[in-house]
Amino acid sequence: MSAAGTEAPETPEAPLSAPLEVGFDYTRSVGPVLGEFVNALRERRILGVRGSDGRVHVPPVEYDPGTARALTEFVAVADEGTVLSWSWNAEPLDGQPVTRPFAWALIRLDGADTALLHAVDAGSPSAMRTGMRVRARWADEPVGHIRDLVSFVPADASPEPEPAPPSPPVAERGEGEPVSTVITPITLRIQHSASPEESRYLRALAEGRLLGQRCPVCGKVYIPPRGACPVDGVPTEEEVDLPDTGIVTTFCIVNVPFLGQRIKPPYVAAYVLLDGADIAFLHLVLGCAAEEVRMGLRVRAVWRPREEWSTTLENITHFEPTGEPDAPYESFAHHL
């Protein structure tokens, strides 16, 4: 009790925050035009392609930008050129070509008519200028990828080694065969701060609870909480504890393998509508053959051991069938 005889207001808990990394390996077939380009890079050569108007495009383009005609005449250009414009990058990010401050620049290589965007490792912004001459710094072991060009440096600079960039690209080929596919790791790292409503939902998960919020106007229950009803636009302040049972509304059978896959296909990713909720969320459905999953299937959450719980939905490893009769379509048709 406070001195005035009233209860002191509770101090709200700080919203949760955690680093979040999203990554995948971008894979593409290079085709006949870019294939010539990347295979030349593997030999420390740079190729362009001649357009219908006689201009040489570097990197090569597959079709003429003016006439859309397929282009096939390759032209060797120099690995030195001129900076046309530039911008200084004072704080390089992970995975960028140079680990210390550098410039992004448009560089017209000798023999080319278009500019190549790449990094110039000049040391300081005072060393950069439009019109300066630069030369390529090649990778020690080229593999057939644009990153075989590690960066450019001022043409008059003395050689100075630069640490290899992290997560090097991969070029797929058999022994002695030309590169046909390139794989480039793509990573996004952010600091995610949850909303107060989402933070309470996540803290409830650490207690083994599934916490939603109800709209005071339409009565819909949202999980995870949104803070406001998207239908009525009013705050959803009433918290609702939901059971860990529900039904499958829609689903997808994953048959295609991909890099980093944790479960061997086929398996099912499904939208699960918890009993008492008005919005479904995506999770795995296991514990039965993939072809046995269907709309209306009754499922129950399978939780990790309590000692492994934290503020994440990964506390639930998957959902599995309960063996109860399927829910009639009419009961979830408006939740699809």
C-alpha positions as a Markdown table, in Angstrom:
| # | Residue | x | y | z |
|---|---|---|---|---|
| 1 | Met | 0.0 | 0.0 | 0.0 |
| 2 | Ser | 1.2 | 3.5 | -0.7 |
| 3 | Ala | 1.2 | 6.3 | 1.8 |
| 4 | Ala | -2.2 | 7.5 | 0.5 |
| 5 | Gly | -3.7 | 4.1 | 1.1 |
| 6 | Thr | -4.0 | 3.0 | -2.5 |
| 7 | Glu | -2.2 | 0.2 | -4.3 |
| 8 | Ala | 0.9 | 1.2 | -6.2 |
| 9 | Pro | 0.6 | 0.6 | -9.9 |
| 10 | Glu | 2.5 | -2.4 | -11.3 |
| 11 | Thr | 5.6 | -1.7 | -13.2 |
| 12 | Pro | 5.1 | -3.1 | -16.7 |
| 13 | Glu | 7.6 | -5.7 | -17.8 |
| 14 | Ala | 10.0 | -4.5 | -20.5 |
| 15 | Pro | 9.2 | -5.9 | -24.0 |
| 16 | Leu | 11.3 | -8.9 | -25.0 |
| 17 | Ser | 14.1 | -8.4 | -27.5 |
| 18 | Ala | 16.4 | -10.9 | -29.2 |
| 19 | Pro | 18.7 | -11.2 | -32.3 |
| 20 | Leu | 17.0 | -12.7 | -35.3 |
| 21 | Glu | 18.8 | -14.2 | -38.2 |
| 22 | Val | 17.1 | -15.2 | -41.5 |
| 23 | Gly | 19.2 | -16.9 | -44.0 |
| 24 | Phe | 19.1 | -19.1 | -47.1 |
| 25 | Asp | 21.4 | -20.2 | -49.9 |
| 26 | Tyr | 20.3 | -18.5 | -53.1 |
| 27 | Thr | 20.8 | -21.0 | -55.9 |
| 28 | Arg | 20.6 | -20.2 | -59.6 |
| 29 | Ser | 21.5 | -21.7 | -63.0 |
| 30 | Val | 23.8 | -19.4 | -64.8 |
| 31 | Gly | 22.7 | -20.2 | -68.4 |
| 32 | Pro | 24.8 | -19.7 | -71.6 |
| 33 | Val | 25.5 | -16.0 | -71.2 |
| 34 | Leu | 26.3 | -15.6 | -67.4 |
| 35 | Gly | 27.9 | -19.0 | -67.7 |
| 36 | Glu | 30.5 | -17.6 | -70.0 |
| 37 | Phe | 31.0 | -14.7 | -67.6 |
| 38 | Val | 31.5 | -16.7 | -64.4 |
| 39 | Asn | 33.7 | -19.3 | -66.1 |
| 40 | Ala | 35.9 | -16.5 | -67.4 |
| 41 | Leu | 36.1 | -15.1 | -63.8 |
| 42 | Arg | 37.4 | -18.5 | -62.7 |
| 43 | Glu | 40.3 | -17.9 | -65.1 |
| 44 | Arg | 40.7 | -14.3 | -63.8 |
| 45 | Arg | 39.3 | -12.9 | -67.1 |
| 46 | Ile | 36.3 | -10.5 | -67.5 |
| 47 | Leu | 33.9 | -10.8 | -70.4 |
| 48 | Gly | 31.3 | -8.5 | -71.7 |
| 49 | Val | 28.8 | -8.9 | -74.5 |
| 50 | Arg | 28.3 | -6.7 | -77.5 |
| 51 | Gly | 24.8 | -5.2 | -78.0 |
| 52 | Ser | 22.9 | -4.4 | -81.2 |
| 53 | Asp | 24.3 | -0.8 | -81.1 |
| 54 | Gly | 27.9 | -2.0 | -80.7 |
| 55 | Arg | 28.1 | -1.1 | -77.0 |
| 56 | Val | 29.8 | -3.6 | -74.7 |
| 57 | His | 27.8 | -4.5 | -71.6 |
| 58 | Val | 29.6 | -5.6 | -68.5 |
| 59 | Pro | 28.4 | -7.7 | -66.8 |
| 60 | Pro | 27.0 | -9.3 | -69.9 |
| 61 | Val | 23.2 | -9.2 | -70.4 |
| 62 | Glu | 21.3 | -12.0 | -72.1 |
| 63 | Tyr | 19.1 | -9.7 | -74.2 |
| 64 | Asp | 19.7 | -6.3 | -75.8 |
| 65 | Pro | 18.1 | -3.6 | -73.6 |
| 66 | Gly | 17.0 | -1.7 | -76.7 |
| 67 | Thr | 15.9 | -4.4 | -79.2 |
| 68 | Ala | 15.4 | -7.4 | -76.9 |
| 69 | Arg | 17.5 | -9.5 | -79.3 |
| 70 | Ala | 19.5 | -12.4 | -77.8 |
| 71 | Leu | 23.1 | -11.4 | -77.5 |
| 72 | Thr | 25.9 | -13.9 | -78.1 |
| 73 | Glu | 29.0 | -12.0 | -79.1 |
| 74 | Phe | 31.4 | -12.0 | -76.1 |
| 75 | Val | 34.1 | -9.4 | -75.7 |
| 76 | Ala | 37.1 | -9.5 | -73.4 |
| 77 | Val | 37.6 | -6.4 | -71.4 |
| 78 | Ala | 40.4 | -5.3 | -69.0 |
| 79 | Asp | 40.4 | -5.7 | -65.2 |
| 80 | Glu | 41.2 | -2.0 | -64.8 |
| 81 | Gly | 38.9 | 0.9 | -65.3 |
| 82 | Thr | 37.5 | 4.3 | -64.2 |
| 83 | Val | 35.3 | 5.2 | -61.3 |
| 84 | Leu | 32.2 | 7.0 | -62.7 |
| 85 | Ser | 30.5 | 7.7 | -59.3 |
| 86 | Trp | 30.9 | 6.4 | -55.7 |
| 87 | Ser | 29.5 | 6.3 | -52.2 |
| 88 | Trp | 31.5 | 5.7 | -49.0 |
| 89 | Asn | 30.4 | 2.8 | -46.8 |
| 90 | Ala | 31.8 | 3.7 | -43.3 |
| 91 | Glu | 30.3 | 0.7 | -41.5 |
| 92 | Pro | 30.6 | -2.5 | -43.6 |
| 93 | Leu | 28.1 | -5.2 | -42.8 |
| 94 | Asp | 28.8 | -8.9 | -42.5 |
| 95 | Gly | 29.2 | -10.6 | -45.8 |
| 96 | Gln | 30.1 | -7.5 | -47.8 |
| 97 | Pro | 33.1 | -7.6 | -50.0 |
| 98 | Val | 35.5 | -5.7 | -47.7 |
| 99 | Thr | 35.6 | -5.9 | -43.9 |
| 100 | Arg | 37.0 | -2.4 | -43.4 |
| 101 | Pro | 35.4 | 0.9 | -44.6 |
| 102 | Phe | 35.2 | 1.0 | -48.4 |
| 103 | Ala | 33.4 | 2.7 | -51.3 |
| 104 | Trp | 30.6 | 1.3 | -53.5 |
| 105 | Ala | 31.4 | 2.5 | -57.0 |
| 106 | Leu | 30.2 | 2.3 | -60.6 |
| 107 | Ile | 33.3 | 1.3 | -62.5 |
| 108 | Arg | 33.6 | 1.4 | -66.3 |
| 109 | Leu | 36.2 | -1.2 | -67.2 |
| 110 | Asp | 38.6 | -0.5 | -70.2 |
| 111 | Gly | 36.8 | -1.9 | -73.3 |
| 112 | Ala | 33.3 | -1.7 | -71.7 |
| 113 | Asp | 30.6 | 0.9 | -72.3 |
| 114 | Thr | 28.5 | 0.2 | -69.2 |
| 115 | Ala | 29.4 | 0.4 | -65.5 |
| 116 | Leu | 30.0 | -2.4 | -63.1 |
| 117 | Leu | 28.9 | -1.9 | -59.5 |
| 118 | His | 31.6 | -3.1 | -57.1 |
| 119 | Ala | 33.6 | -2.3 | -54.0 |
| 120 | Val | 36.7 | -0.1 | -54.0 |
| 121 | Asp | 39.1 | -0.7 | -51.1 |
| 122 | Ala | 40.6 | 2.8 | -51.1 |
| 123 | Gly | 41.4 | 3.1 | -47.4 |
| 124 | Ser | 39.7 | 6.4 | -46.8 |
| 125 | Pro | 37.1 | 8.6 | -48.4 |
| 126 | Ser | 39.8 | 11.2 | -49.1 |
| 127 | Ala | 41.4 | 8.7 | -51.4 |
| 128 | Met | 38.3 | 8.3 | -53.5 |
| 129 | Arg | 37.3 | 10.6 | -56.4 |
| 130 | Thr | 35.3 | 10.4 | -59.6 |
| 131 | Gly | 37.5 | 9.6 | -62.6 |
| 132 | Met | 40.2 | 7.7 | -60.5 |
| 133 | Arg | 41.7 | 4.6 | -62.0 |
| 134 | Val | 41.2 | 1.3 | -60.3 |
| 135 | Arg | 42.2 | -2.3 | -60.8 |
| 136 | Ala | 40.7 | -5.6 | -59.8 |
| 137 | Arg | 41.8 | -7.6 | -56.7 |
| 138 | Trp | 41.2 | -11.2 | -57.5 |
| 139 | Ala | 40.4 | -14.0 | -55.1 |
| 140 | Asp | 43.3 | -16.4 | -54.3 |
| 141 | Glu | 41.2 | -19.4 | -55.5 |
| 142 | Pro | 38.6 | -18.3 | -58.0 |
| 143 | Val | 35.6 | -20.6 | -58.2 |
| 144 | Gly | 33.4 | -19.0 | -61.0 |
| 145 | His | 31.4 | -16.4 | -59.1 |
| 146 | Ile | 31.2 | -12.6 | -59.1 |
| 147 | Arg | 33.1 | -12.7 | -55.8 |
| 148 | Asp | 36.1 | -13.9 | -57.6 |
| 149 | Leu | 36.5 | -10.2 | -58.0 |
| 150 | Val | 37.1 | -9.5 | -54.3 |
| 151 | Ser | 37.2 | -5.8 | -54.8 |
| 152 | Phe | 38.9 | -3.0 | -56.7 |
| 153 | Val | 41.8 | -0.9 | -55.5 |
| 154 | Pro | 43.4 | 2.3 | -56.7 |
| 155 | Ala | 45.5 | 1.5 | -59.7 |
| 156 | Asp | 48.6 | 3.0 | -58.2 |
| 157 | Ala | 48.2 | 1.3 | -54.8 |
| 158 | Ser | 50.7 | -1.3 | -53.6 |
| 159 | Pro | 49.3 | -4.8 | -53.1 |
| 160 | Glu | 47.9 | -5.3 | -49.6 |
| 161 | Pro | 46.1 | -8.5 | -48.6 |
| 162 | Glu | 42.5 | -8.3 | -47.4 |
| 163 | Pro | 40.9 | -11.1 | -45.4 |
| 164 | Ala | 38.6 | -13.3 | -47.4 |
| 165 | Pro | 34.9 | -12.5 | -47.0 |
| 166 | Pro | 32.9 | -14.8 | -44.7 |
| 167 | Ser | 30.4 | -17.4 | -46.1 |
| 168 | Pro | 32.1 | -17.8 | -49.5 |
| 169 | Pro | 29.9 | -18.6 | -52.5 |
| 170 | Val | 29.9 | -22.0 | -54.1 |
| 171 | Ala | 30.0 | -22.8 | -57.7 |
| 172 | Glu | 28.7 | -26.3 | -58.6 |
| 173 | Arg | 30.5 | -28.3 | -61.2 |
| 174 | Gly | 32.1 | -31.7 | -61.7 |
| 175 | Glu | 35.8 | -32.0 | -61.9 |
| 176 | Gly | 37.0 | -30.2 | -65.0 |
| 177 | Glu | 33.5 | -29.2 | -66.0 |
| 178 | Pro | 32.3 | -25.6 | -66.5 |
| 179 | Val | 30.3 | -23.8 | -63.8 |
| 180 | Ser | 26.6 | -24.3 | -64.4 |
| 181 | Thr | 25.1 | -23.3 | -61.0 |
| 182 | Val | 26.1 | -20.8 | -58.4 |
| 183 | Ile | 25.1 | -20.8 | -54.7 |
| 184 | Thr | 25.2 | -17.5 | -52.7 |
| 185 | Pro | 24.5 | -17.5 | -49.0 |
| 186 | Ile | 22.0 | -14.7 | -48.1 |
| 187 | Thr | 21.8 | -13.6 | -44.5 |
| 188 | Leu | 19.7 | -11.0 | -42.7 |
| 189 | Arg | 20.5 | -10.2 | -39.1 |
| 190 | Ile | 18.2 | -7.9 | -37.1 |
| 191 | Gln | 17.4 | -7.2 | -33.4 |
| 192 | His | 13.7 | -7.9 | -33.1 |
| 193 | Ser | 11.8 | -6.2 | -30.3 |
| 194 | Ala | 8.4 | -7.7 | -29.5 |
| 195 | Ser | 5.4 | -5.6 | -28.7 |
| 196 | Pro | 4.1 | -5.6 | -25.1 |
| 197 | Glu | 1.3 | -8.0 | -26.2 |
| 198 | Glu | 3.6 | -10.3 | -28.0 |
| 199 | Ser | 6.0 | -10.2 | -25.1 |
| 200 | Arg | 3.3 | -11.4 | -22.7 |
| 201 | Tyr | 2.4 | -14.2 | -25.2 |
| 202 | Leu | 6.0 | -15.3 | -25.4 |
| 203 | Arg | 6.4 | -15.2 | -21.6 |
| 204 | Ala | 3.3 | -17.3 | -21.3 |
| 205 | Leu | 4.8 | -19.9 | -23.7 |
| 206 | Ala | 7.7 | -20.2 | -21.2 |
| 207 | Glu | 5.0 | -21.3 | -18.7 |
| 208 | Gly | 3.4 | -23.8 | -21.0 |
| 209 | Arg | 0.4 | -21.5 | -21.8 |
| 210 | Leu | -1.1 | -20.4 | -25.1 |
| 211 | Leu | -2.2 | -16.8 | -24.5 |
| 212 | Gly | -4.5 | -14.9 | -26.9 |
| 213 | Gln | -6.5 | -11.6 | -26.7 |
| 214 | Arg | -10.1 | -11.0 | -27.3 |
| 215 | Cys | -11.7 | -8.0 | -29.2 |
| 216 | Pro | -14.2 | -6.3 | -26.9 |
| 217 | Val | -16.4 | -5.5 | -29.9 |
| 218 | Cys | -16.6 | -8.5 | -32.2 |
| 219 | Gly | -15.4 | -11.0 | -29.6 |
| 220 | Lys | -12.8 | -12.6 | -31.9 |
| 221 | Val | -9.7 | -14.1 | -30.1 |
| 222 | Tyr | -6.4 | -13.6 | -31.7 |
| 223 | Ile | -3.2 | -15.7 | -31.1 |
| 224 | Pro | -0.5 | -14.5 | -31.2 |
| 225 | Pro | -2.0 | -11.3 | -29.8 |
| 226 | Arg | -2.1 | -8.3 | -32.2 |
| 227 | Gly | -2.7 | -5.5 | -29.7 |
| 228 | Ala | -5.7 | -4.3 | -31.8 |
| 229 | Cys | -8.5 | -6.0 | -33.6 |
| 230 | Pro | -8.0 | -5.7 | -37.4 |
| 231 | Val | -11.8 | -5.8 | -37.9 |
| 232 | Asp | -12.9 | -3.1 | -35.4 |
| 233 | Gly | -9.6 | -1.2 | -34.9 |
| 234 | Val | -9.9 | -1.3 | -31.1 |
| 235 | Pro | -7.4 | -2.5 | -28.5 |
| 236 | Thr | -7.6 | -6.2 | -27.6 |
| 237 | Glu | -6.9 | -6.0 | -23.8 |
| 238 | Glu | -8.7 | -9.1 | -22.5 |
| 239 | Glu | -6.3 | -12.0 | -22.3 |
| 240 | Val | -7.6 | -15.5 | -23.0 |
| 241 | Asp | -5.8 | -18.8 | -22.1 |
| 242 | Leu | -6.4 | -21.2 | -24.9 |
| 243 | Pro | -6.1 | -25.0 | -24.9 |
| 244 | Asp | -3.3 | -26.8 | -26.9 |
| 245 | Thr | -5.9 | -28.6 | -29.0 |
| 246 | Gly | -7.5 | -27.5 | -32.3 |
| 247 | Ile | -8.1 | -28.4 | -35.9 |
| 248 | Val | -6.2 | -28.3 | -39.2 |
| 249 | Thr | -7.8 | -25.7 | -41.5 |
| 250 | Thr | -5.5 | -25.8 | -44.5 |
| 251 | Phe | -2.2 | -27.6 | -45.1 |
| 252 | Cys | 0.7 | -28.3 | -47.5 |
| 253 | Ile | 2.6 | -31.5 | -47.9 |
| 254 | Val | 6.3 | -30.7 | -48.3 |
| 255 | Asn | 7.9 | -33.1 | -50.8 |
| 256 | Val | 10.8 | -31.0 | -52.1 |
| 257 | Pro | 14.1 | -31.2 | -50.2 |
| 258 | Phe | 16.1 | -28.0 | -49.6 |
| 259 | Leu | 19.4 | -27.0 | -47.9 |
| 260 | Gly | 19.1 | -26.8 | -44.1 |
| 261 | Gln | 15.9 | -28.9 | -44.0 |
| 262 | Arg | 15.5 | -30.5 | -40.6 |
| 263 | Ile | 12.8 | -33.0 | -41.4 |
| 264 | Lys | 13.0 | -35.6 | -44.2 |
| 265 | Pro | 10.2 | -35.1 | -46.7 |
| 266 | Pro | 7.3 | -35.7 | -47.0 |
| 267 | Tyr | 5.9 | -33.8 | -44.1 |
| 268 | Val | 3.1 | -31.4 | -43.4 |
| 269 | Ala | 3.0 | -27.7 | -42.6 |
| 270 | Ala | -0.5 | -26.8 | -41.6 |
| 271 | Tyr | -2.6 | -23.9 | -40.2 |
| 272 | Val | -3.9 | -25.0 | -36.8 |
| 273 | Leu | -6.9 | -23.2 | -35.4 |
| 274 | Leu | -6.8 | -23.7 | -31.6 |
| 275 | Asp | -10.1 | -24.3 | -29.8 |
| 276 | Gly | -11.6 | -21.0 | -28.9 |
| 277 | Ala | -9.4 | -19.0 | -31.3 |
| 278 | Asp | -10.5 | -17.1 | -34.4 |
| 279 | Ile | -7.2 | -17.1 | -36.3 |
| 280 | Ala | -5.0 | -20.1 | -37.2 |
| 281 | Phe | -1.2 | -20.2 | -37.1 |
| 282 | Leu | 1.3 | -22.2 | -39.0 |
| 283 | His | 3.0 | -25.3 | -37.5 |
| 284 | Leu | 4.1 | -28.8 | -38.2 |
| 285 | Val | 1.7 | -31.8 | -38.1 |
| 286 | Leu | 3.5 | -35.0 | -37.5 |
| 287 | Gly | 2.7 | -38.3 | -35.8 |
| 288 | Cys | 0.9 | -39.7 | -38.8 |
| 289 | Ala | 1.5 | -40.3 | -42.5 |
| 290 | Ala | 1.5 | -37.1 | -44.6 |
| 291 | Glu | -1.3 | -38.4 | -46.7 |
| 292 | Glu | -3.5 | -38.9 | -43.6 |
| 293 | Val | -3.6 | -35.2 | -42.8 |
| 294 | Arg | -6.8 | -33.5 | -43.9 |
| 295 | Met | -8.9 | -30.4 | -43.3 |
| 296 | Gly | -10.8 | -30.6 | -40.1 |
| 297 | Leu | -8.3 | -33.1 | -38.5 |
| 298 | Arg | -8.3 | -32.8 | -34.7 |
| 299 | Val | -4.8 | -32.2 | -33.3 |
| 300 | Arg | -3.0 | -31.7 | -30.0 |
| 301 | Ala | 0.3 | -29.9 | -29.3 |
| 302 | Val | 3.4 | -32.0 | -28.5 |
| 303 | Trp | 5.6 | -30.0 | -26.1 |
| 304 | Arg | 9.3 | -30.3 | -25.5 |
| 305 | Pro | 10.4 | -31.3 | -22.0 |
| 306 | Arg | 9.6 | -28.6 | -19.5 |
| 307 | Glu | 13.3 | -27.9 | -18.7 |
| 308 | Glu | 13.7 | -26.9 | -22.4 |
| 309 | Trp | 11.0 | -24.3 | -22.4 |
| 310 | Ser | 11.8 | -20.7 | -23.2 |
| 311 | Thr | 10.0 | -17.7 | -24.7 |
| 312 | Thr | 9.3 | -19.3 | -28.1 |
| 313 | Leu | 6.7 | -21.2 | -29.9 |
| 314 | Glu | 9.4 | -23.8 | -30.6 |
| 315 | Asn | 8.4 | -25.1 | -27.1 |
| 316 | Ile | 5.8 | -27.0 | -29.2 |
| 317 | Thr | 7.7 | -29.4 | -31.5 |
| 318 | His | 4.6 | -30.2 | -33.6 |
| 319 | Phe | 1.0 | -31.1 | -33.5 |
| 320 | Glu | -0.3 | -34.7 | -33.9 |
| 321 | Pro | -3.8 | -36.2 | -34.4 |
| 322 | Thr | -5.9 | -36.7 | -31.3 |
| 323 | Gly | -8.0 | -39.5 | -32.7 |
| 324 | Glu | -11.2 | -37.6 | -32.3 |
| 325 | Pro | -13.8 | -37.2 | -35.1 |
| 326 | Asp | -13.0 | -34.6 | -37.6 |
| 327 | Ala | -14.5 | -31.1 | -37.2 |
| 328 | Pro | -17.3 | -30.4 | -39.8 |
| 329 | Tyr | -16.3 | -28.1 | -42.6 |
| 330 | Glu | -18.9 | -25.5 | -41.6 |
| 331 | Ser | -17.3 | -25.0 | -38.2 |
| 332 | Phe | -14.1 | -23.6 | -39.7 |
| 333 | Ala | -15.0 | -22.5 | -43.2 |
| 334 | His | -14.9 | -18.8 | -42.2 |
| 335 | His | -11.4 | -19.2 | -40.7 |
| 336 | Leu | -9.8 | -20.2 | -44.0 |
